[in-house]
């Protein structure tokens, strides 16, 4: 796009400014340059957490269970198939499958799961599968390189990779909130390698964990540079930390406000001038703030989320049907269009 590139100093000044409406106008202008047709998209898919066993103990997570926990599980294939069929029956086109970092599940388990899903459902379902930390864990316990791990998963049926596990791409923050998880360089290397292998991915940012604006700008800079290098990101999805029930929540006394969410959404659209799609979230800030986000740079409102376990266990209580999202989009002055995982809005509705 022929837009003047936002500098780090400009981004910082805008974040600290009281001119929220002015920032929104600039982000909306940038959004129109990418999406002049006045369409806002959404997807019907489902989050399937195939296991909640995890070795990482992230302070912001209330979903994981230690490896010896009686509350831990690994979903049987039959249960996963049932969830996918329910998704298809509701008009869904994809599943986002991810779980904890299991110390005993090697590459063979994931290859078998991918093949089983694709053999049963074929092109009826898109397999958006595994976060960067999970892929690194699989590679490590299987004695494989990142490239070989991704290539084998791709050949077994994995089609794209979610951006989960990014949190804040700054090792000072990561050491504080997820010290056992992959570092910044490792997260970036998984996505870089996936792009090189032809696997598209999304990028995310979870903010509001006590990090500074400089930490957040480091995150945006990492994403912008990798996108310049590979062009493999389909979308960027910022969302705010939910503190309820988490150990980190004892130290973070106030969650990010609606104004802060809108500022970060707008800055994401302006700073990430090489990523086409910016998603405004409703899961953590709610439907009304999500709707406002469509005028702060967002062009997509995400999924109806037939099932979601991780963020909801950290305190998120918002729910939405397909009609809720379509009404939200229409009332904001846009045309609602269902999309697929790669943000192709070819559905005639």
N, C-alpha and C positions, 0 to 999 in steps of 0.2 A: 504494500500500500504506500502511496505517496503522502504519508503523514509525517509531520515533523516529529522526530524521535524524542520522547520524554527523557530528560536526564535524571540522574539520581537526586540532584539538588532540587529540581522542580517537583519531583514526587514527594520529597520530604516537606517542601513548603506547602504543597497542596494538602498533605495529611494534617499539618499543623494549623492550617487556615480555618477560619470560621465560615468561609464561603462554601458551604455544602452545595447550595444550588448551582453555583458557578462550576464546581467540579462535576456535578451531574450533567450539566449542559455540555461540557467538553467531552465527557465520556459518551454521552448520547450521540454526539456528532461523530465520534470515532466509530461507534457501533453502526451508524447509518452508512458509513463508508464501506463497511464489510457486508452489511445486510440492508440494502436500500429497499428491498421488497416489502418491508413491514411485517415479516413473519417472525413469530417466536415459537420455538419448538419445545417438545417434551417427548419422553420415551415411556413405554410400558415395559418394564422389566422387573426382575426380582433379585434381591441380594440373598444368596444362599451361602451360609457359613457352614462349610462342610465339617469343621472341627473347631472347638473352642480351647483345646489344649494348646498351651503356649509356654515357651521357655523364657520370654523376654521381660515380663512384668513391667510394662510401661505404666508410668504413674497416672496417665490420663485415661486409662482403659479400665472399664469395669466388667468387660466381657470375658476376658481370658480366665482359664483355670490351670493351675499347675499340673504337671504331668501325672501326678499320683492322685489327683482330686477325684472323688466319687461323682462330682458334678460335671466332669468332662465327658465329651462324646466325640465320636467320628460317625457321621451319617452314613448308613448303608446306601448302596447304589439305588435300591428300590425307593427309598425316601427321597433321594435327590431327583429321581425320574418323576415321582409323583408331583414334586414341587415344580418341575419344569413343565409338565403337562398342564398343571393348573395355570401357569403363566401363559402358555399358548392359548388355552381356552379363554383367557381374559383379553386376548388380542396382543399379548406380549411377543416381542421379537428377540429378546436376549436375556441372559442371566449373567449377573456379576457374582462370581464365586471366589470367595477368599475365606481364610480362617486364621488360626493362630500358627505359630512356628512350632510344628511338631517334630520332636527329636527322632522319631522312628519311621517317618514316612519318606521313603526315598523316591527317586525319579520314576521307578516302575509303577508306583501307586498312582501318580499323577498322569502318566501316559495311559494307564489302563482306564482311569476315570474319563479322560478326554475322549478316548476312542469309544468308550461305552456310550457317552452322551451323543457323540456324532453319529454312531451307528444306529442309535435308536431314533434320533430326532432329525438328523441330517441338516438341511439348510433351513429348517423351520425355526431353529434357535441359534443365536450368535453367542459364542463362548468367550466372554470377557472375564479373564481368569488370572488370579494370583497377583499379589502385590510384589514390589521389588524386594522387600525383606523376605517374603516367602520363597521367591526364586533364589535368592542368595542362600537361604537355609537349605533348600533342596540341593543346590550345587555343592555346598559344603559337605553335607552328610552323604552325598552320593559320589564324592570324589571327582566331580566334573567341573569344567570351566563354566563361566556364565554363558558363553556363546554356545557351547555344546548343550547345556541344559535348555536354553531357549529354543535352539534348533530342534531338539527332540520333542519338546512340548508343542511347538508349531506343527511339526509333522504328525503329531498325534491328534491334533484338532484345536489347540489353542488358537484364537483368532485375533485377540487384542488384549491389552494389559491395562488395568486401572492404575490410577496415580496414587493409590493409598500408600501410607508409610512415609510420605514426605514430611508431614507435620511442618516444621520450619527447617529449611535446608541451610542450617548454620550449626556447626558442631558444638559451639558453646551452649546453644539451646538444647540440642539433642542430648548432650551429656547430662543435662539437668533433668529432662523429662523422659528420656528413653535411652539410658546409657548402654543397654545391651543390644540395642537395635543397630541396623546398618548406619554408617556415617554418611555424610553428604556425598562424598565422592563415589561411594558404592551405589547409592540410590541412582545417581546420575549415570553411572556406568551401565547399570541394568537397562535403563531406558535408552541410552545411546546404542547399546548392542542390539536391543529389540528393534530399534529403527533401522539399523544396518541390515537386519535380517528381514525387513519388510513387515514388521509387526507394529501397527500403530498403537499409541498409548495416550492416556490422558495425564495431566499434571494437576496436583491439588496443593492446597495450603491450609493447614489448620492453625489459626491464629488466636490470640487471647490467652496464652499460657504464661503470661508474665514477660514475654520477649519485648524488645524495643522495636521502634520503627526501623532502625538500622538493620536489625536481624531480618525483618520482613523484606526490606529492600534487597538484602543479600539473596534471599530466596527468589525474588522476582528476577534478579540479574542472572542467577544460575539457569533459570528456566528460559529466559530470553536468549542466552548464549547457546544453550543446547539446541533450541529450536532453529537458530541461525545455522548451526552446524548440520542438523539432520532433517529438519522439517517434519519430524514424525509425530508431534503432538497434535491431536485433533481438537483438544479443548483444555481450558484451565478452569478449575473449580475451587474457589476460596470458600471456606466455611469457618465458623467460630467454635471454639472449645466449649464443651458442656461439662460443668464441674461437678454436678450432683453425683455423690456416691464414689467419686474417684479420690485416690490419695493426693493427687496434685491439687484437687479442689480445696484442700485444707489450707493451701498456701496462696491460691489465687482467689481472692475474696470477691471479685466482681467480674462477671462475664462480659464479653464485648457487647457494647450497646448496638442498637439498630443504626445509629449514626456511624459508628465505627465500621460496621459491616458494609454500609453503603460506600463509605470512603475507600475501603480496601477493594471492593468490587470495581469501583470507578478507576482506581489506580491500576488495578489488574488490566482493565481494558486499554488504558492509555499506555502503560509501560510495556505490556506484551503486545506490541504492534505487529508481531509476526505470527500470532495465534488467532485463528479465525473465530473460534467460538469461546465465549465466556459465559459460564453458567451462574445464574443467581439462585441461591438455595432457599428452600422453605423449611427444610427439616429442622434446622436449629433456630433461625430467626422468626419463622412463621410465615404464613401465606401473604399477609399484607406487606411485610418488608420485602419478601421475594418479588411481589408485584412492583413495588417501587424500584427494585433492582433492574427492571426492564427499561427504566429511564436513567439508570446509572451505569450503562454499558453492557448489561446482560442481554443475551439473545436467546437464552434457553433456560427453562425452569426445572430441568432434571426429570426425575422419574416419579410415578405415583407410588413407587416403592411398596409393592405388594407385600414384601417382607423385609424387615430391617431389624437387626439385633444389637449391633455394636453401639451406635450413637444413642439408641433408645435406652440402653442400659446405663448410659451416662447422663440421663435426664431429659432427653428430647422427647416431647409429647405430642408433636404436631402430626396430623394425618391428612391425606388428600386423596380424592378420587380423580379419575380422568376428567370428569366434568368440572370438578373444582379447579383443576389446572387450566382447562379450556376457558372457563368463565374468567379466571384471573387474567389470562392473556387477553381475552376480548375486552375486558373492562379497562385494561391499560392501553387500548388503542391498537392492538396487534391482531394479526390473523393466526390462530393456533394451528399448528401442523405437527402430527406425530412424526417422529424420526426414528432411525435405527441407531445402532451403537456408533457408527461412523459419522453420525450427524447428517445423514442423507434424508431430506424431507420430501420423499416421493409419495407419501400416503395421501390419497385423495379424500381428505376429510377436513 
